[in-house]
Amino acid sequence: MDDSCLTDLAGYKIHYGTSPGSYSSTETVSVGTLSCNSSSTSNACGTIQTCTYTVHGLPAGTWYFAIQAFDATAEESGHSNVAVKIVP
């Protein structure tokens, strides 16, 4: 994708696993199923929304996550920066 404003965002692929860069699981989430709130922040494309999604059932350990956005034609972005969550 080319940094232009997204007009046909369809959803996200949430990749996760126990090693950074090696994701054993993926959940696909459509935009309509996310819990989102508009923030007071905006950019050239409009108001920025903050959305949340919870991956359930992870056993104890360190988990690494990366996200990809995809549009209505199934074109995908690159992976996001890696996020880490330690499940006690």
Backbone as numpy.savetxt, mean C-alpha at the origin, in Angstrom:
# Nx Ny Nz CAx CAy CAz Cx Cy Cz
5.03 4.26 -13.41 4.17 5.42 -13.41 5.08 6.65 -13.41
4.54 7.78 -13.80 5.39 8.92 -14.13 5.21 10.16 -13.26
4.75 10.04 -12.05 4.54 11.16 -11.12 3.38 12.08 -11.50
2.58 11.70 -12.51 1.41 12.50 -12.83 0.31 12.18 -11.81
-0.71 13.02 -11.76 -1.81 12.80 -10.82 -2.56 11.52 -11.17
-2.87 10.73 -10.16 -3.61 9.49 -10.39 -5.09 9.81 -10.56
-5.65 9.38 -11.66 -7.07 9.60 -11.90 -7.84 8.29 -11.96
-7.13 7.18 -12.02 -7.81 5.89 -12.12 -7.20 4.85 -11.18
-6.81 5.29 -9.97 -6.26 4.37 -8.98 -7.31 3.33 -8.64
-6.94 2.06 -8.75 -7.88 0.98 -8.47 -7.61 0.29 -7.13
-6.34 0.29 -6.70 -6.05 -0.37 -5.44 -4.57 -0.49 -5.18
-4.26 -1.38 -4.22 -2.88 -1.58 -3.78 -2.60 -3.06 -3.61
-1.36 -3.45 -3.84 -0.89 -4.79 -3.50 0.04 -4.62 -2.31
-0.28 -5.30 -1.22 0.51 -5.25 -0.01 1.33 -6.53 0.05
2.63 -6.39 -0.12 3.54 -7.53 -0.11 4.20 -7.60 1.26
4.30 -8.80 1.83 4.94 -8.92 3.14 5.58 -10.28 3.33
6.59 -10.30 4.20 7.31 -11.53 4.52 8.29 -11.28 5.63
9.07 -12.28 5.95 9.99 -12.19 7.08 11.40 -11.77 6.69
11.61 -11.45 5.41 12.90 -10.92 4.94 12.64 -9.70 4.07
13.42 -8.63 4.25 13.22 -7.46 3.40 13.53 -7.82 1.94
12.62 -7.44 1.05 12.81 -7.70 -0.38 12.40 -9.09 -0.81
12.04 -9.96 0.11 11.60 -11.32 -0.20 10.24 -11.53 0.46
9.19 -11.24 -0.30 7.84 -11.23 0.26 7.10 -12.51 -0.12
6.72 -13.28 0.90 6.08 -14.57 0.67 4.56 -14.46 0.53
4.00 -13.31 0.88 2.54 -13.14 0.82 2.18 -11.80 0.19
1.03 -11.77 -0.44 0.51 -10.54 -1.05 -0.99 -10.47 -0.82
-1.45 -9.31 -0.41 -2.89 -9.07 -0.32 -3.22 -7.94 -1.28
-4.26 -8.13 -2.08 -4.71 -7.12 -3.02 -5.93 -6.44 -2.43
-5.88 -5.11 -2.37 -6.93 -4.33 -1.72 -7.45 -3.29 -2.71
-8.75 -3.32 -2.99 -9.31 -2.29 -3.88 -9.54 -1.01 -3.10
-9.51 0.10 -3.79 -9.65 1.40 -3.15 -10.95 1.49 -2.36
-12.01 0.94 -2.87 -13.32 1.04 -2.22 -13.43 0.33 -0.89
-12.50 -0.58 -0.58 -12.57 -1.31 0.68 -11.69 -0.71 1.77
-10.94 0.33 1.43 -10.05 0.97 2.42 -10.79 1.96 3.28
-10.30 2.13 4.49 -10.81 3.17 5.39 -9.91 4.39 5.21
-10.45 5.45 4.59 -9.64 6.63 4.27 -10.24 7.89 4.86
-9.35 8.82 5.19 -9.76 10.14 5.69 -8.98 11.20 4.94
-9.66 12.27 4.58 -8.97 13.40 3.95 -8.19 14.14 5.01
-7.00 14.55 4.65 -6.17 15.32 5.58 -6.28 16.79 5.22
-5.63 17.63 5.98 -5.62 19.05 5.66 -4.49 19.38 4.70
-3.72 18.36 4.29 -2.60 18.55 3.37 -3.08 18.36 1.94
-2.57 19.18 1.05 -2.90 19.02 -0.36 -1.66 19.24 -1.20
-1.74 18.84 -2.45 -0.68 19.06 -3.41 -1.31 19.46 -4.74
-0.55 19.45 -5.80 -1.07 19.88 -7.10 -2.21 18.99 -7.60
-2.32 17.79 -7.05 -3.36 16.85 -7.48 -4.63 16.94 -6.64
-4.58 17.65 -5.51 -5.76 17.78 -4.66 -5.43 17.43 -3.22
-6.47 17.14 -2.45 -6.32 16.79 -1.04 -5.74 15.39 -0.91
-4.79 15.25 -0.02 -4.15 13.96 0.21 -4.96 13.18 1.24
-5.26 11.93 0.91 -6.00 11.08 1.84 -5.04 10.15 2.58
-5.38 9.85 3.82 -4.66 8.87 4.62 -5.55 7.64 4.73
-5.03 6.50 4.27 -5.81 5.27 4.28 -5.12 4.23 5.15
-5.91 3.37 5.76 -5.36 2.30 6.60 -5.89 0.94 6.16
-5.07 -0.06 6.40 -5.44 -1.45 6.14 -4.68 -2.30 7.15
-5.31 -3.31 7.71 -4.67 -4.17 8.69 -4.52 -5.57 8.13
-3.31 -6.10 8.20 -3.04 -7.50 7.85 -3.23 -8.29 9.14
-4.15 -9.23 9.13 -4.48 -10.00 10.34 -3.77 -11.36 10.34
-3.59 -11.90 11.54 -3.12 -13.27 11.69 -1.63 -13.48 11.56
-0.83 -12.43 11.66 0.61 -12.62 11.56 1.15 -13.23 12.86
1.94 -14.29 12.76 2.55 -14.84 13.96 3.67 -13.92 14.47
4.12 -14.16 15.68 5.18 -13.36 16.28 6.42 -13.38 15.39
7.08 -12.24 15.32 8.30 -12.14 14.53 8.42 -10.76 13.91
9.44 -10.58 13.11 9.67 -9.32 12.40 9.15 -9.48 10.98
8.29 -8.55 10.57 7.64 -8.58 9.25 8.03 -7.35 8.45
8.28 -7.55 7.17 8.66 -6.47 6.25 7.55 -6.31 5.22
7.23 -5.06 4.93 6.13 -4.74 4.02 6.58 -3.79 2.92
6.02 -3.97 1.73 6.18 -3.02 0.63 4.85 -2.98 -0.12
4.52 -1.83 -0.65 3.22 -1.64 -1.30 3.42 -1.20 -2.74
2.54 -1.65 -3.61 2.45 -1.20 -4.99 1.04 -0.68 -5.24
0.94 0.41 -5.95 -0.37 0.90 -6.40 -0.62 0.33 -7.80
-1.90 0.15 -8.12 -2.24 -0.25 -9.49 -3.47 0.51 -9.96
-3.56 0.69 -11.27 -4.67 1.46 -11.83 -5.69 0.53 -12.49
-6.69 1.14 -13.11 -7.80 0.38 -13.70 -7.35 -0.52 -14.85
-6.19 -0.25 -15.44 -5.68 -1.11 -16.52 -4.66 -2.11 -16.01
-4.53 -2.23 -14.69 -3.60 -3.15 -14.01 -2.14 -2.74 -14.13
-1.87 -1.51 -14.54 -0.49 -1.01 -14.55 -0.09 -0.79 -13.09
1.11 -1.27 -12.73 1.55 -1.22 -11.34 2.71 -0.24 -11.17
2.75 0.37 -10.00 3.89 1.20 -9.64 5.03 0.31 -9.18
6.16 0.91 -8.91 7.24 0.17 -8.26 6.89 -0.05 -6.81
7.72 -0.81 -6.12 7.50 -1.04 -4.69 7.79 0.23 -3.89
7.06 0.41 -2.82 7.31 1.50 -1.88 8.60 1.21 -1.11
8.99 2.16 -0.28 10.04 1.88 0.69 9.56 0.78 1.61
10.48 0.05 2.19 10.13 -1.05 3.09 9.74 -0.51 4.46
8.66 -1.06 5.01 8.24 -0.77 6.37 8.42 -2.05 7.21
8.71 -1.88 8.48 8.96 -3.03 9.36 7.99 -2.99 10.53
7.46 -4.15 10.89 6.59 -4.29 12.06 7.03 -5.51 12.84
7.25 -5.33 14.14 7.59 -6.46 15.02 6.30 -6.87 15.75
5.90 -8.12 15.54 4.72 -8.66 16.20 5.21 -9.43 17.43
4.80 -8.99 18.62 5.28 -9.66 19.84 4.66 -11.04 20.03
